[in-house]
């Protein structure tokens, strides 16, 4: 990997976050930022989407208590992309670190982001999600997320190995990244990070994953909410692909291929014995893969095997929800093309 060429030392960091009704997470979020072992200047910019649960008041009180400089910006659209853009416009740091209020950050998070940016010269650096569930459902989803079969950590790297990638969670950006690629696309409800990172790479920017940078993430604790989350991920992926006229990543097409094949074989199986056999074989192969990877994920997470059925169920939710969402997304893209509308111009119902 190419090392940094003339990257100046990062002495001021802008931490930016969108926020809407995060009262339950404010204290932990602010305490994590305050505890960072970064010795330079730090500003916290939060774009609030008209929270109704006293999030703003709690944020200001927590920031004052911890001695953090905080600026609260209005985000009437409530969308993540518009909130991030408001923060970016106001940011004054040498590095702009995008975070989220309901994730948790170890004490060395900013320091490791700074080191990766300075030492690689990449326009965007980031790390890995570490799911930390509390309930059995959250822990099961966390195990599934941590598995290559779940589609999140589909590759693994050594703890000290930095590697160039397509995208990273959240991201720590050099200001030049936004000069090269512009801001986040405010027509996208989901996948705005992936779309920005695609634009950044097309503009010649580099994205580096440093596995020693860690973000602790609380997974969804309900399969209904999990389905909604992955449905939306799939729903907005075609808007990104349509905008740029290319597949963002081949692996993102696997769920729609899986769901599509099940739908076709299921329809044909009503009058075709061959289709019934193929459908049975596909489902058996999927279940076998889910079982093997589920056992590995449960063991890697230090959980008991009784969690395995929920892990397998989480795999199925990931893939089916994402695949259905992508199918609906392509239909929406097609309808918008016929009507002449922008691929990402409508909000979710």
C-alpha positions in Angstrom: 0.0 0.0 0.0 1.3 3.5 -0.9 2.3 5.5 2.1 1.3 9.1 2.7 3.0 11.7 0.7 3.3 15.0 2.5 0.2 14.6 4.7 0.2 17.2 7.4 -0.2 16.3 11.0 -3.9 16.2 12.1 -4.3 18.5 15.1 -8.0 19.2 15.0 -10.8 16.7 14.6 -14.4 17.3 13.7 -16.7 14.6 15.0 -20.0 14.7 13.1 -23.3 12.8 13.7 -26.9 12.8 12.6 -29.4 12.5 15.5 -33.1 11.9 15.9 -34.7 10.8 19.2 -31.5 9.3 20.7 -32.2 10.2 24.3 -31.5 6.7 25.5 -28.0 6.7 23.9 -26.8 10.3 24.5 -24.9 9.8 27.7 -22.9 6.8 26.4 -22.2 8.6 23.1 -20.9 11.8 24.7 -18.9 9.9 27.3 -17.2 7.9 24.6 -16.2 11.0 22.7 -15.0 12.7 25.9 -12.9 9.7 26.8 -10.9 9.7 23.6 -7.1 9.7 24.1 -6.5 12.2 21.3 -4.5 15.2 22.6 -5.5 17.7 19.9 -8.5 20.0 19.5 -11.9 18.4 19.1 -15.3 19.7 18.0 -18.6 17.8 18.0 -21.2 18.7 15.4 -24.6 17.1 15.6 -27.4 17.5 13.1 -30.7 17.1 14.9 -33.9 16.1 12.9 -36.3 17.9 15.2 -36.1 15.3 18.1 -39.1 15.1 20.3 -37.5 13.2 23.2 -35.3 16.0 24.7 -32.2 14.6 22.8 -30.9 18.1 22.2 -31.2 19.2 25.8 -29.6 16.0 27.0 -26.8 16.3 24.5 -26.0 19.9 25.5 -26.0 19.0 29.2 -23.8 15.9 28.7 -21.4 17.9 26.5 -21.1 20.7 29.1 -20.6 18.1 31.8 -17.8 16.4 29.9 -16.2 19.7 28.7 -16.8 19.1 25.0 -17.3 21.8 22.4 -20.7 20.9 20.7 -22.6 22.6 17.9 -26.2 21.5 17.2 -27.4 22.0 13.7 -31.0 21.8 12.3 -31.8 18.9 10.0 -35.5 19.3 9.1 -35.4 16.6 6.4 -34.3 14.1 9.1 -32.4 12.1 6.5 -28.8 11.0 7.4 -27.3 12.4 4.2 -28.7 15.9 4.7 -27.6 15.9 8.4 -24.1 14.8 7.5 -23.9 17.5 4.8 -24.9 20.2 7.3 -22.1 19.1 9.6 -19.5 18.8 6.9 -20.2 22.4 5.8 -19.7 23.6 9.4 -16.7 21.4 10.2 -13.3 23.0 10.8 -11.1 20.0 11.5 -8.2 18.5 9.7 -10.1 15.2 9.8 -13.9 14.8 9.7 -15.0 11.7 11.6 -18.5 10.5 10.9 -20.1 8.6 13.9 -23.5 7.5 15.0 -25.2 8.2 18.3 -26.2 4.6 19.1 -22.9 3.0 18.5 -20.1 2.9 21.0 -16.4 3.8 20.5 -13.3 2.6 22.3 -10.9 5.1 23.9 -8.5 4.8 21.0 -11.0 5.3 18.2 -10.0 8.8 17.1 -6.3 8.2 17.6 -6.4 5.1 15.4 -8.4 6.9 12.7 -5.9 9.8 12.8 -2.9 7.4 12.5 -4.4 5.5 9.6 -5.2 8.8 7.7 -1.7 10.3 8.4 0.2 7.1 7.6 -1.7 6.1 4.4 -2.7 9.4 3.0 -6.1 7.9 2.1 -9.1 10.3 1.8 -11.3 8.0 3.9 -10.3 5.5 6.5 -12.4 3.3 8.8 -12.6 0.1 10.7 -14.9 -2.8 11.5 -18.2 -3.2 13.3 -18.1 -5.4 16.4 -21.7 -6.4 17.2 -22.4 -6.3 20.9 -25.9 -7.7 21.7 -27.5 -7.7 25.2 -30.6 -9.8 24.7 -30.5 -13.3 23.1 -32.0 -12.0 19.9 -29.4 -9.2 19.7 -26.6 -11.6 20.3 -27.9 -14.0 17.6 -28.1 -11.2 15.1 -24.6 -10.1 16.2 -23.3 -13.6 15.5 -24.9 -13.7 12.1 -23.5 -10.3 11.3 -20.0 -11.4 12.2 -20.2 -14.4 9.8 -19.1 -14.3 6.2 -22.4 -16.0 5.4 -24.2 -13.0 6.9 -22.6 -10.7 4.3 -21.1 -8.2 6.7 -17.6 -9.4 7.5 -17.3 -11.4 4.3 -13.5 -11.0 4.3 -11.1 -11.1 7.3 -7.8 -9.4 7.8 -5.1 -9.5 10.5 -5.4 -7.0 13.3 -2.5 -5.0 11.9 -3.2 -5.3 8.2 -4.5 -2.2 6.4 -6.1 -2.8 3.0 -7.8 -0.7 0.3 -11.5 -1.4 0.1 -14.7 -0.3 -1.6 -16.3 1.1 1.5 -15.9 1.3 5.3 -18.4 1.8 8.2 -19.0 5.5 8.9 -15.5 6.7 7.8 -13.0 9.3 8.8 -12.5 11.8 5.9 -9.8 14.2 4.9 -11.6 17.4 3.9 -10.1 16.9 0.4 -12.5 13.9 0.0 -15.4 16.3 -0.2 -13.6 18.6 -2.6 -13.0 15.6 -4.9 -16.3 13.9 -4.7 -18.8 16.5 -3.4 -21.1 15.8 -0.5 -23.5 13.0 0.4 -26.4 12.4 -2.0 -29.5 13.8 -0.2 -31.9 11.9 -2.4 -30.8 8.6 -0.8 -32.4 7.4 2.5 -30.0 4.4 2.7 -26.7 3.5 1.1 -25.5 7.1 1.1 -22.2 6.0 2.5 -21.6 3.4 -0.2 -22.6 5.8 -2.9 -20.3 8.5 -1.7 -17.4 6.1 -1.4 -18.1 4.9 -5.0 -17.9 8.6 -6.2 -14.8 9.1 -4.1 -13.0 6.2 -5.8 -14.2 7.2 -9.2 -12.6 10.6 -8.5 -9.3 9.0 -7.7 -9.7 8.9 -3.9 -8.6 6.0 -1.7 -10.5 4.2 1.1 -8.5 2.2 3.6 -9.8 -0.3 6.1 -7.7 -0.6 9.3 -9.1 -3.6 11.3 -7.6 -2.2 14.5 -10.2 0.6 14.3 -13.3 -0.8 16.0 -16.9 0.3 16.4 -19.2 -1.4 18.9 -22.7 -1.8 17.4 -25.9 -2.9 19.1 -27.8 -5.1 16.5 -31.6 -5.0 16.1 -33.3 -7.1 18.7 -36.4 -7.9 16.7 -36.6 -9.9 13.5 -39.4 -7.4 12.3 -37.0 -4.5 12.7 -34.2 -6.5 11.2 -36.2 -7.3 8.2 -37.1 -3.6 7.7 -33.5 -2.6 8.1 -32.2 -5.0 5.4 -35.2 -4.4 3.2 -34.3 -0.7 3.1 -30.6 -1.6 2.4 -31.7 -3.6 -0.6 -34.4 -1.1 -1.7 -31.9 1.8 -2.1 -29.1 -0.2 -3.7 -30.6 0.0 -7.2 -30.8 3.8 -7.0 -27.0 3.9 -6.4 -26.4 1.4 -9.3 -28.7 3.3 -11.6 -27.1 6.6 -10.8 -23.6 5.4 -11.7 -24.5 2.8 -14.3 -22.5 0.0 -12.6 -22.8 -2.7 -10.0 -21.3 -1.4 -6.7 -20.2 -4.9 -5.7 -21.0 -8.3 -7.1 -21.7 -9.8 -3.7 -24.7 -7.3 -3.4 -26.4 -9.2 -6.2 -26.4 -12.6 -4.4 -29.5 -12.1 -2.2 -31.7 -11.0 -5.2 -30.4 -13.9 -7.2 -31.3 -16.2 -4.3 -34.8 -14.8 -3.8 -35.4 -14.7 -7.5 -34.5 -18.3 -8.0 -36.7 -19.3 -5.1 -39.6 -17.4 -6.6 -39.1 -18.9 -10.1 -38.6 -22.4 -8.9 -41.5 -22.1 -6.5 -43.8 -21.0 -9.3 -42.6 -23.7 -11.7 -42.8 -26.4 -9.0 -46.6 -26.4 -9.2 -46.4 -28.3 -12.5 -42.8 -29.4 -12.9 -41.2 -32.2 -10.9 -37.7 -31.0 -12.0 -38.4 -27.6 -10.5 -39.5 -29.2 -7.3 -36.3 -31.2 -7.1 -34.2 -28.1 -7.9 -36.1 -26.0 -5.3 -35.5 -28.7 -2.7 -31.8 -29.0 -3.5 -31.4 -25.2 -3.3 -33.1 -24.9 0.1 -31.1 -27.9 1.4 -27.9 -26.3 0.2 -28.8 -23.0 1.8 -29.8 -24.7 5.1 -26.5 -26.7 5.1 -24.5 -23.5 4.6 -26.4 -21.6 7.2 -26.0 -24.5 9.7 -22.2 -24.7 9.2 -21.6 -21.0 9.3 -24.1 -20.6 12.1 -22.2 -23.1 14.3 -18.9 -21.4 13.5 -20.4 -18.0 14.3 -21.9 -19.1 17.6 -18.6 -20.6 18.7 -16.6 -17.6 17.6 -19.0 -15.4 19.6 -18.5 -17.5 22.7 -22.3 -18.4 22.7 -24.1 -21.6 23.4 -25.4 -23.8 20.6 -29.0 -23.1 21.8 -28.6 -19.7 20.1 -28.1 -21.5 16.7 -31.7 -21.5 15.5 -31.9 -17.7 15.9 -28.6 -17.2 14.1 -29.9 -19.3 11.2 -33.2 -17.3 11.2 -31.1 -14.0 11.2 -29.2 -15.3 8.1 -32.5 -15.9 6.3 -33.9 -12.5 7.3 -30.7 -10.8 6.0 -30.8 -12.5 2.6 -34.6 -12.5 2.0 -35.2 -9.0 3.1 -32.3 -7.6 1.1 -33.3 -9.6 -2.0 -36.9 -8.5 -1.9 -35.9 -4.9 -1.2 -33.6 -4.9 -4.2 -36.3 -6.4 -6.4 -38.7 -3.7 -5.4 -35.9 -1.1 -5.8 -35.3 -2.1 -9.4 -39.1 -1.8 -10.1 -39.0 1.7 -8.6 -36.0 2.7 -10.7 -37.8 1.4 -13.8 -41.0 3.4 -13.0 -39.0 6.5 -12.3 -37.1 6.2 -15.6 -40.4 6.0 -17.4 -41.7 9.1 -15.6 -38.4 11.0 -15.9 -37.9 11.3 -12.1 -34.6 11.0 -10.3 -33.6 7.5 -9.2 -33.6 8.4 -5.5 -36.0 11.3 -5.4 -38.8 9.7 -3.3 -38.8 9.0 0.4 -39.8 5.7 1.8 -43.5 5.3 2.5 
